[in-house]
């Protein structure tokens, strides 16, 4: 009896085959259908259902697929912001969403849509997207680092995505920064994520506002929570706290990027996530830290901003699904 996966791999001989990428985020769900060149043929997004658990999100994913699916669609790739089993497509844990413990997402979805489903880490699929048609499309050795609520990454070495044992390579946010003493979301101290993520940036800004409630930064933020988006205006107005916080961010990003250079020797570091919007202000100081800390013999990597922005996840997930199907890999929803 022919399985879904074996039928799909044969059908890929046709150049017009298409794949759907899903970006499962803690606040937004995105879906896009792509052709073999990475052209987005249709895309939709909606707020993630955080009230009805995994079944509610499954219903949303099915609805999004129905909206963007074409007759030439041959499979689905999903970027997961957590851990999963590639053996059976079970999501083991998504920290940002309640109820996502040992949920057989790929199996349930494949039953509904009758297409093969493959899961991959969300930062890795974003790296695939940037490597295919984004900021690293001309680069075989690069690290994609998403600096957002947390810090995650995807690593390409000699043109190949580094997966490692259990597919867990790339947890760069939990590498240690010797200068860091803050407690991380993982419960440990000294993690890069604890001092350089968007969450860390917001905590530092909140503390500065509490210490100086009549300052420029406080007046810009007013009653809402602060974010890195507030820093450029505060710096332009000469706010000393904002200048200090940005300098600290540049230092910790530079220190973390040097670690990535020593681990993987990339030609380029592609910075994604919300904090990447600050790269024009951070760039020179980041490079100065890297240059100071880099071992002799290493070429200083470029540091560039991701170009696909919030489309990186869906683009990469679709390319990932195509690669899995073309390689004859069994669906995670089998």
Secondary structure by P-SEA (a helix, b strand, c coil): cccaaaaaaaacccccbbbbbbbbcccbbbbbbbcccccccccccccccccccaaaaaaaaaaaaaacccccccbbbbbbcbbbbccccccccccccccccccaaaaaaaaaccbbbbbccaaaaaaaaaacccccccccbbbbbbbcccccbbbbcccccccccccccccccccccccccccccccccccccccccaaaaaaaaaaaaaaccccaaaaaaccccccccccaaaaaaccaaaaaaaaaaaaaaaaaaaaaaaaccccbbbbbccccccccccaaaaaaaaaacccccccbbbbbccccccaaaaaaaaaaaaaaaaaccccccc
